Amino acid sequence: MLFGAALQAAAAYAGPLAPPARLGLCAACHGEDGKARIPGAPNLAGQSQDYLLQALHAYRTGRRDAPVMRAAAGPLSEREMQDLARWYAAQSPCMPPQAGGR
C-alpha cells in the first residue's frame, strides 16, 4: 500500500510547472503571475484550481455574464483550461493592502 501511494505521489509531481501555451491570452489582464494588471480584473494567483476551472467553464457557456471572458474562454480546449487553472492556482497569492496605507 505504501508503495502504491508513493507511486501516485511521484506521478502527481512533475516538477515545476511550465507556463501554459495560452498564458498570453490571460496575462494581458491577469498577469503571468496572476496579479491583475488592469483595474477591475481579479487577481488569480493562488485561487483554487477547481474554482478557476469552473469559472472558465461558466464564462464559456455564458452562465457568468462577462462578454470579454466568454470570448477569451470560448476557443480554449478543456486541456488548455486545465493548464491555465493549474498555473494560476500554483502562483503565490496576492497580499491584501495593509490597513492605514502602510
C-alpha positions, 0 to 999 in steps of 0.5 A, spaced: 500 500 500 505 504 501 508 503 495 502 504 491 501 511 494 508 513 493 507 511 486 501 516 485 505 521 489 511 521 484 506 521 478 502 527 481 509 531 481 512 533 475 516 538 477 515 545 476 510 547 472 511 550 465 507 556 463 501 554 459 501 555 451 495 560 452 498 564 458 498 570 453 491 570 452 490 571 460 496 575 462 494 581 458 489 582 464 491 577 469 498 577 469 503 571 468 503 571 475 496 572 476 496 579 479 491 583 475 494 588 471 488 592 469 483 595 474 477 591 475 480 584 473 481 579 479 487 577 481 488 569 480 494 567 483 493 562 488 485 561 487 483 554 487 484 550 481 477 547 481 474 554 482 478 557 476 476 551 472 469 552 473 469 559 472 472 558 465 467 553 464 461 558 466 464 564 462 464 559 456 457 557 456 455 564 458 452 562 465 457 568 468 455 574 464 462 577 462 462 578 454 470 579 454 471 572 458 466 568 454 470 570 448 477 569 451 474 562 454 470 560 448 476 557 443 480 554 449 480 546 449 478 543 456 486 541 456 488 548 455 483 550 461 486 545 465 493 548 464 491 555 465 487 553 472 493 549 474 498 555 473 494 560 476 492 556 482 500 554 483 502 562 483 503 565 490 497 569 492 496 576 492 497 580 499 491 584 501 493 592 502 495 593 509 490 597 513 492 605 514 496 605 507 502 602 510 
